[in-house]
Amino acid sequence: MTTFSTILAGLEASDHIQKIELLDTKGAIAATIENKPGSQGSIKVYHHLYKKYGSINVAAARDGLEIYAEHTSDAEANPGKHPNIDRLFEIIQTEQQLSVRVI
């Protein structure tokens, strides 16, 4: 099994990103991911998904769960421990779509 850190190393650098804002269908900020220790991996994942899919939609969420690798099963077993992964599960369950603003 490929690990999250191995997959992450292959994604585009995101050092230039301060934060990613996820917007609901009304344009309101639904979530913010800041580029700081503990969420830098999620910045890379969400930025990658945004560049590939144009938004965080069901297809992007499924892809994201694969990228998170071993952390996905940990998030399933421990709801709330990985909020950026939990959000992907929610997008799949509700079939919602979030727009992305990269800052």
C-alpha positions in Angstrom: 0.0 0.0 0.0 1.3 3.4 -0.9 1.4 5.8 2.1 0.2 9.3 2.4 3.7 10.7 2.8 4.8 9.0 -0.5 1.8 10.3 -2.4 2.2 13.8 -0.9 5.8 14.0 -2.0 4.6 13.6 -5.6 2.1 16.5 -5.4 2.9 20.0 -6.5 4.5 22.3 -3.9 2.2 24.5 -2.0 4.5 26.7 0.0 3.2 29.8 -1.7 -0.3 29.2 -0.5 -1.3 31.0 2.8 -4.7 29.4 3.0 -7.5 27.7 1.1 -11.1 28.8 1.5 -13.9 26.4 0.6 -17.1 28.1 -0.4 -20.6 26.8 -0.4 -23.1 27.3 -3.3 -24.0 30.7 -1.9 -20.4 31.9 -1.9 -20.1 31.8 1.9 -17.0 30.4 3.5 -17.7 26.8 4.6 -14.2 26.0 5.8 -10.7 27.4 5.8 -7.5 25.4 5.7 -4.4 27.4 6.7 -0.9 26.6 5.6 0.5 25.8 9.0 2.0 22.7 10.8 -0.6 20.0 11.0 -2.5 21.1 7.9 0.2 21.5 5.3 -0.6 18.1 3.8 -4.2 19.0 3.5 -3.2 22.3 1.7 -1.3 20.2 -0.9 -4.2 17.7 -1.2 -7.0 20.2 -1.6 -4.9 22.4 -4.0 -4.2 19.3 -6.1 -7.9 18.4 -6.1 -8.8 22.0 -7.1 -6.4 22.1 -10.0 -7.5 18.7 -11.2 -11.3 19.0 -10.8 -11.9 22.8 -10.6 -13.8 22.4 -7.3 -14.2 19.9 -4.5 -17.0 17.7 -5.8 -17.8 14.1 -5.4 -15.1 12.9 -7.8 -12.5 15.1 -6.2 -13.6 13.8 -2.7 -13.2 10.2 -3.8 -9.8 11.0 -5.2 -8.9 12.8 -2.1 -9.7 9.9 0.1 -7.4 7.7 -1.9 -4.6 10.4 -1.6 -5.0 10.5 2.2 -4.3 6.7 2.1 -3.9 5.3 5.6 -5.4 8.4 7.2 -8.7 7.8 5.5 -9.3 4.6 7.5 -8.2 6.3 10.7 -10.7 9.1 10.0 -13.5 6.6 9.4 -12.6 4.9 12.8 -12.3 8.2 14.6 -14.8 10.8 13.4 -13.6 14.4 14.1 -9.9 13.5 14.3 -9.3 14.5 10.7 -11.7 17.3 9.8 -10.3 17.8 6.3 -10.9 14.1 5.5 -14.3 14.1 7.3 -15.3 16.9 4.9 -14.6 14.7 1.9 -16.8 11.9 3.4 -19.6 14.5 3.8 -19.2 15.8 0.2 -19.7 12.2 -1.0 -22.6 11.5 1.3 -24.5 14.8 0.5 -23.3 15.1 -3.2 -22.4 18.7 -2.5 -19.8 20.8 -4.2 -17.5 23.4 -2.7 -15.8 26.1 -4.7 -12.1 26.9 -3.8 -10.4 30.2 -3.2 -6.6 29.9 -3.0 -4.9 32.7 -1.1 
